[in-house]
Amino acid sequence: MLKITVHEKTVGVFTVSPEGSIDTNTYTILENRIDSLLKSEATVIVFDLSAVTFISSAGIRVILKAQKALKQRNGKVVLMNLQLQVKKVFEIINALPSLSVFASIEELDQYLDHIQRGR
């Protein structure tokens, strides 16, 4: 079973924290949560993947779908705290260059502060 926690950090900025394996049996749980965020005024979705032990192509498609939808409204998808095995999957499919990846919440906060001050 995949557990997902969603927190709104500031208006329009959501942190999505899945816990477990995102695979062909569980990706729809994540997809449904992301779809509901995309129907809201979300401008940034941060995926905190620290508790993700495995991600399949179905899980990656959910993240890339969110990235595409947010890009259309000048939003952004951000990844952080990738476990080594999950990071390798993104590197293999060359998804990382098109996404922002952060090592810690502090690094992400600095980035988000920079974006918001630039507006």
C-alpha positions in Angstrom: 0.0 0.0 0.0 1.2 3.5 -0.8 0.7 6.2 1.8 0.6 9.8 0.6 0.8 12.9 2.8 0.1 16.4 1.2 1.0 19.7 2.9 0.4 23.1 1.6 3.6 25.0 2.4 2.4 28.4 1.2 -0.4 29.3 -1.1 -0.1 27.2 -4.2 3.0 25.3 -3.0 2.3 21.7 -2.1 4.7 19.1 -0.7 3.6 15.5 -1.7 5.3 12.8 0.4 4.6 9.3 -0.8 5.7 6.4 1.4 6.4 3.0 0.0 6.6 1.6 -3.5 5.1 3.5 -6.5 4.5 0.7 -9.0 1.8 -0.6 -11.3 -0.3 -1.6 -8.4 -0.1 1.7 -6.5 0.6 4.6 -8.9 -3.1 5.4 -9.3 -3.2 6.4 -5.6 -0.5 9.0 -6.3 -2.1 10.0 -9.6 -5.5 10.7 -7.9 -3.9 12.9 -5.3 -1.9 14.8 -7.9 -4.9 15.2 -10.2 -6.8 16.8 -7.3 -3.9 19.2 -6.7 -3.8 20.1 -10.4 -7.4 21.0 -10.3 -6.6 23.5 -7.5 -4.5 26.6 -7.7 -1.2 24.6 -7.3 1.8 26.4 -8.9 4.6 24.2 -7.4 4.4 20.6 -6.4 7.4 19.3 -4.4 7.8 15.6 -4.4 9.6 14.5 -1.2 10.7 11.0 -2.2 12.6 10.3 1.0 10.3 7.4 1.9 9.9 6.0 -1.6 11.6 2.6 -1.8 10.8 1.9 -5.5 9.4 3.7 -8.5 8.3 2.2 -11.7 7.7 3.9 -15.1 4.0 4.3 -14.1 5.1 6.4 -11.1 7.5 8.5 -13.2 4.7 9.1 -15.7 2.6 10.6 -12.9 5.4 13.0 -12.0 6.0 14.0 -15.6 2.3 14.5 -16.2 2.2 16.9 -13.2 5.3 18.7 -14.6 3.7 19.1 -18.0 0.4 20.4 -16.5 2.2 22.9 -14.2 4.5 24.1 -16.9 1.4 25.2 -18.9 0.5 27.5 -16.0 4.1 28.6 -15.4 4.4 26.3 -12.4 7.0 23.8 -11.5 7.6 20.3 -10.2 10.5 19.8 -7.8 12.0 16.5 -6.5 13.9 16.2 -3.2 15.4 13.6 -1.0 15.6 10.9 -3.6 16.9 7.6 -2.4 19.8 6.2 -4.4 17.8 3.5 -6.1 15.1 6.0 -7.1 17.6 8.6 -8.3 19.2 5.9 -10.5 15.8 5.3 -12.2 15.4 9.0 -13.1 19.0 9.1 -14.3 18.5 6.1 -16.5 15.5 7.6 -18.3 17.1 11.0 -18.4 14.3 12.7 -16.6 16.5 14.5 -14.2 17.6 17.3 -16.5 14.1 18.6 -16.9 13.3 18.5 -13.2 14.7 20.3 -10.2 16.2 18.0 -7.6 17.2 19.1 -4.1 19.2 17.3 -1.4 17.4 18.8 1.6 14.4 20.9 2.7 16.8 23.8 3.4 18.1 23.8 -0.2 14.5 23.6 -1.5 13.4 26.5 0.8 16.3 28.7 -0.5 15.2 27.9 -4.1 11.5 28.6 -3.4 12.4 31.9 -1.7 14.5 32.9 -4.7 11.6 32.1 -7.1 9.0 34.0 -5.1 11.2 37.1 -4.7 11.7 37.1 -8.4 8.0 37.5 -9.2 
